[in-house]
Amino acid sequence: MKKIILMLISLFLLSACNKDESYEIKFATGEVYNFEDLTVSIISDEEKMIEKDIFTSFNDKEKTKKIVDLLAKCQVVDESYSYASIPDANSLIINLKNKDREESIYMYDSIRDESTNKFHYTFYNKLGKYDNPTLLSDDDLISQIKDIVDH
């Protein structure tokens, strides 16, 4: 009888402590960022700056992993590489959520920077030793993420 009660208590504790799935991005420059949920949004109304979610990690863990893998290829550099820009219909906004906070990556356009020959994306909040750093990519992540979401 003791064994059955002990097994039931153990089973109860294991099911009660069910860990939420989380993701980790390890950027090319070594910074690590952990989050629980990811949404990809577009600007559906430029005049009113209304965002529309086109993907959420609840929908598809496989697509989420592909997006994480793309972001992991980025280099994290200081904010001096960021652009002062306003999102438009061609932009993507990636919101990374945890229980106590939310950060965003703004991907304004699919144009290479002439001085770095890379695509620049802005991470809004703290990442590693940087406040509001820029993510540099050799690839056009906007097009690739849209392709992942659409298929």
MODA-V849972 format. One record per residue. N is the residue number from 1. SS is DSSP state (~ for helix, > for strand, _ for the rest). PHI is phi in degrees with one decimal (NA if undefined). D_LAST is the distance of its C-alpha to the last C-alpha in Angstrom with 1 decimal. Layout:
# MODA-V849972
{{N | SS | PHI | D_LAST} {N | SS | PHI | D_LAST}}
This chain:
# MODA-V849972
{{1 | _ | NA | 53.5} {2 | ~ | -59.8 | 52.9} {3 | ~ | -64.6 | 50.2} {4 | ~ | -65.1 | 48.3} {5 | ~ | -63.1 | 48.6} {6 | ~ | -62.3 | 47.5} {7 | ~ | -64.9 | 44.4} {8 | ~ | -65.0 | 43.6} {9 | ~ | -64.4 | 44.0} {10 | ~ | -61.9 | 41.8} {11 | ~ | -61.9 | 39.1} {12 | ~ | -61.3 | 39.3} {13 | ~ | -64.7 | 39.1} {14 | ~ | -64.6 | 36.1} {15 | ~ | -73.8 | 34.2} {16 | ~ | -71.9 | 35.3} {17 | _ | -95.8 | 34.3} {18 | _ | -57.3 | 30.7} {19 | _ | -76.4 | 29.1} {20 | _ | -65.5 | 26.0} {21 | _ | -73.1 | 23.1} {22 | _ | -131.1 | 23.0} {23 | > | -124.1 | 21.2} {24 | > | -133.9 | 23.0} {25 | > | -107.4 | 22.2} {26 | > | -109.5 | 24.9} {27 | _ | -69.0 | 24.9} {28 | _ | -59.1 | 26.3} {29 | _ | -93.6 | 29.6} {30 | _ | 102.1 | 30.1} {31 | _ | -65.5 | 29.4} {32 | > | -119.1 | 27.8} {33 | > | -131.0 | 26.1} {34 | > | -109.6 | 25.4} {35 | > | -151.8 | 23.6} {36 | _ | -104.9 | 22.6} {37 | > | -133.2 | 19.8} {38 | > | -132.3 | 17.3} {39 | > | -127.3 | 15.9} {40 | > | -113.4 | 14.2} {41 | > | -125.9 | 15.9} {42 | > | -122.9 | 16.6} {43 | > | -89.6 | 20.0} {44 | > | -88.2 | 20.0} {45 | > | -140.8 | 23.7} {46 | _ | -65.3 | 25.3} {47 | _ | -64.9 | 28.8} {48 | _ | -96.1 | 28.6} {49 | _ | 53.6 | 26.2} {50 | > | -93.9 | 24.1} {51 | > | -91.7 | 20.9} {52 | > | -131.2 | 18.0} {53 | > | -70.5 | 15.7} {54 | > | -112.8 | 11.9} {55 | > | -160.1 | 11.2} {56 | > | -137.8 | 13.8} {57 | _ | -63.3 | 14.4} {58 | _ | -64.0 | 15.8} {59 | _ | -69.7 | 12.5} {60 | _ | -159.9 | 11.1} {61 | ~ | -66.5 | 13.5} {62 | ~ | -66.4 | 11.5} {63 | ~ | -66.0 | 9.1} {64 | ~ | -60.5 | 12.5} {65 | ~ | -62.2 | 14.1} {66 | ~ | -63.3 | 11.9} {67 | ~ | -65.7 | 12.7} {68 | ~ | -60.2 | 16.3} {69 | ~ | -62.4 | 16.6} {70 | ~ | -66.0 | 15.9} {71 | ~ | -63.5 | 18.4} {72 | ~ | -64.5 | 20.8} {73 | _ | -77.5 | 21.3} {74 | _ | -74.3 | 22.9} {75 | > | -95.6 | 26.6} {76 | > | -98.9 | 28.3} {77 | > | -131.6 | 31.2} {78 | _ | -69.1 | 33.5} {79 | ~ | -68.9 | 32.9} {80 | ~ | -63.2 | 35.0} {81 | ~ | -87.3 | 31.9} {82 | _ | -74.4 | 30.2} {83 | _ | -105.7 | 30.1} {84 | _ | -86.0 | 31.6} {85 | _ | -144.6 | 28.8} {86 | _ | -112.4 | 27.5} {87 | _ | -60.6 | 23.8} {88 | _ | -133.7 | 22.7} {89 | _ | -62.6 | 19.7} {90 | _ | -92.0 | 18.2} {91 | _ | -85.0 | 18.7} {92 | > | -122.2 | 16.6} {93 | > | -124.1 | 18.5} {94 | > | -107.7 | 17.8} {95 | > | -101.8 | 20.2} {96 | > | -109.7 | 21.3} {97 | > | -116.8 | 23.5} {98 | _ | -128.1 | 26.3} {99 | _ | -58.5 | 29.1} {100 | _ | -108.5 | 31.4} {101 | _ | -160.3 | 29.5} {102 | > | -144.5 | 26.4} {103 | > | -118.9 | 25.5} {104 | > | -132.2 | 23.2} {105 | > | -114.4 | 21.8} {106 | > | -97.6 | 21.9} {107 | > | -112.7 | 20.0} {108 | _ | -75.9 | 22.0} {109 | _ | -153.3 | 21.1} {110 | _ | -106.0 | 19.8} {111 | _ | -120.6 | 23.3} {112 | _ | -70.0 | 25.1} {113 | _ | -73.3 | 28.4} {114 | _ | -67.4 | 31.3} {115 | _ | -80.1 | 33.4} {116 | _ | -106.4 | 31.0} {117 | _ | 60.8 | 28.5} {118 | _ | -125.9 | 25.7} {119 | > | -88.0 | 23.2} {120 | > | -112.6 | 24.7} {121 | > | -131.6 | 23.2} {122 | > | -105.5 | 25.5} {123 | > | -98.3 | 25.6} {124 | > | -92.5 | 27.7} {125 | _ | 137.7 | 30.1} {126 | > | -89.2 | 31.8} {127 | > | -141.5 | 30.1} {128 | _ | 62.9 | 32.6} {129 | _ | -90.0 | 35.7} {130 | > | -107.5 | 34.0} {131 | > | -100.4 | 33.9} {132 | _ | 50.1 | 31.0} {133 | _ | -73.1 | 30.0} {134 | > | -102.5 | 27.9} {135 | > | -103.1 | 25.0} {136 | > | -102.8 | 25.1} {137 | > | -134.6 | 22.3} {138 | _ | -77.7 | 22.5} {139 | _ | -110.2 | 18.9} {140 | _ | -77.8 | 17.3} {141 | ~ | -70.1 | 15.3} {142 | ~ | -59.9 | 14.4} {143 | ~ | -63.6 | 12.4} {144 | ~ | -67.8 | 10.9} {145 | ~ | -69.0 | 10.1} {146 | ~ | -59.8 | 8.6} {147 | ~ | -63.8 | 6.3} {148 | ~ | -62.1 | 5.5} {149 | ~ | -64.9 | 5.6} {150 | ~ | -73.7 | 3.8} {151 | _ | -107.7 | 0.0}}
